[in-house]
Amino acid sequence: MGSYMTWWQALARLGDFREHEPMAAHVTLGVGGAARWYFRPRDLHALSAALPRIPGEVAIMALGRGSNLLVADGGFDGVVIDMGSLDTLRVDGTAIHCGAGVRMSALAARCADLGLEGVEFMATVPGNIGGAVAMNAGAFGQQVSDILQSVDVVLRDGSLRTVAAEALAMGYRHSDLPPGALVVAARFGLRAGDADGIRARIRAMRNKRGGSQPLAQPNCGSVFKNPPQDHAARLIEAAGLKGHRIGGAEISAQHANFIVNHGDASSSDVLALIDLARSEVERRFGVVLEPELRVVGR
Ligand SMILES: Cc1cc2nc3c(=O)[nH]c(=O)nc-3n(C[C@H](O)[C@H](O)[C@H](O)COP(=O)(O)OP(=O)(O)OC[C@H]3O[C@@H](n4cnc5c(N)ncnc54)[C@H](O)[C@@H]3O)c2cc1C
């Protein structure tokens, strides 16, 4: 590629590149401003080639399935990098090497078919593997750090590195990725099990979920982390906010740690509800709720 090319012309040759891309279409809550630039590399090679072309002062952010993400109405002033095309999956005995763009539910289903257990909890979480690692996603008493062996990351200079899971200091909905690192793949260590038994456990988890969460409306899963020995939903409900509405957003009448979009919500509506829940819970119970939802932009 000639050096006369601008960085965005270079990226346009390496994948799907757009300007002023509305992020509402890329996050499960269905709200949010635009990304100044949006880039979906064709493959890992294209991603590695693209990253060093982006000027150092331009912010970048990885996008998975947008199931834990809110972009403020003023937008994100940088490049959103959609990792969805990195969807390879390799099985090596009881170890799985899985691209960042694979859906968690697809990995759970594939492992069930292979009779590999340990990843069932992913069946009910709507994110991709990259987001799952970044968030240390978990459900039903299991989390990514229980099975993660290592991650492959690409750094801002385009180089690839494998990082052992122990180096990520993973905690409750937290992992310490190296600064600027994008997860491109993860390696999981699973156990041999019985395919029918695994499928039955996944069905049971799905049934449990459907009854307790407002899954028919756009949402982003749990808005707050649970404080030690308590539940954010209990505290928000006790503060009298269940069903409370601002604009088109509502603290779900079904589950108080969910915010749902009635169709015409803005990010500002959602952020106002988050502020209200935090301040009311702190005022009444002295507990400071920490958001699980990642909020970016202006
Ligand atoms: C209905 C519903 C139920 C949910 N239930 C659960 C649950 O039970 N347990 C749970 O833990 N979560 C749950 N979530 C939240 C969400 O699904 C998880 O946090 C998931 O791991 C996010 O993955 P994602 O691909 O959507 O990430 P995104 O929302 O796209 O991104 C989340 C964060 O991860 C970063 N990120 C994404 N991909 C990469 C990458 N490749 N490299 C580096 N950083 C990256 C993003 O920059 C962002 O900061 C739920 C969400 C919904 C909507």
The ligand as an ORCA input file, in Angstrom:
! r2SCAN-3c Opt
* xyz 0 1
  C     -30.215    -10.271     27.983
  C     -28.801    -10.175     28.491
  C     -28.354    -11.057     29.452
  C     -27.041    -10.975     29.938
  N     -26.644    -11.875     30.859
  C     -25.367    -11.845     31.298
  C     -24.900    -12.813     32.248
  O     -25.621    -13.688     32.674
  N     -23.622    -12.741     32.645
  C     -22.765    -11.798     32.177
  O     -21.598    -11.807     32.569
  N     -23.182    -10.852     31.288
  C     -24.449    -10.862     30.837
  N     -24.863     -9.932     29.938
  C     -23.946     -8.866     29.499
  C     -23.112     -9.204     28.249
  O     -23.761    -10.157     27.449
  C     -21.717     -9.712     28.632
  O     -20.992     -8.751     29.370
  C     -20.892    -10.091     27.381
  O     -19.703    -10.704     27.784
  C     -20.550     -8.871     26.518
  O     -20.080     -9.355     25.288
  P     -20.236     -8.500     23.962
  O     -19.573     -9.243     22.863
  O     -21.638     -8.109     23.730
  O     -19.357     -7.221     24.345
  P     -19.650     -5.683     24.029
  O     -20.888     -5.255     24.734
  O     -19.582     -5.440     22.585
  O     -18.398     -5.007     24.768
  C     -18.322     -5.018     26.190
  C     -16.937     -4.492     26.599
  O     -15.947     -5.434     26.198
  C     -15.006     -4.825     25.321
  N     -14.681     -5.808     24.272
  C     -15.539     -6.453     23.457
  N     -14.882     -7.270     22.633
  C     -13.558     -7.125     22.910
  C     -12.370     -7.671     22.364
  N     -12.396     -8.552     21.365
  N     -11.182     -7.272     22.896
  C     -11.127     -6.377     23.900
  N     -12.230     -5.821     24.455
  C     -13.431     -6.193     23.966
  C     -15.727     -3.618     24.733
  O     -14.823     -2.628     24.281
  C     -16.560     -3.174     25.925
  O     -15.782     -2.434     26.825
  C     -26.166     -9.983     29.439
  C     -26.613     -9.088     28.458
  C     -27.925     -9.175     27.974
  C     -28.376     -8.221     26.916
*
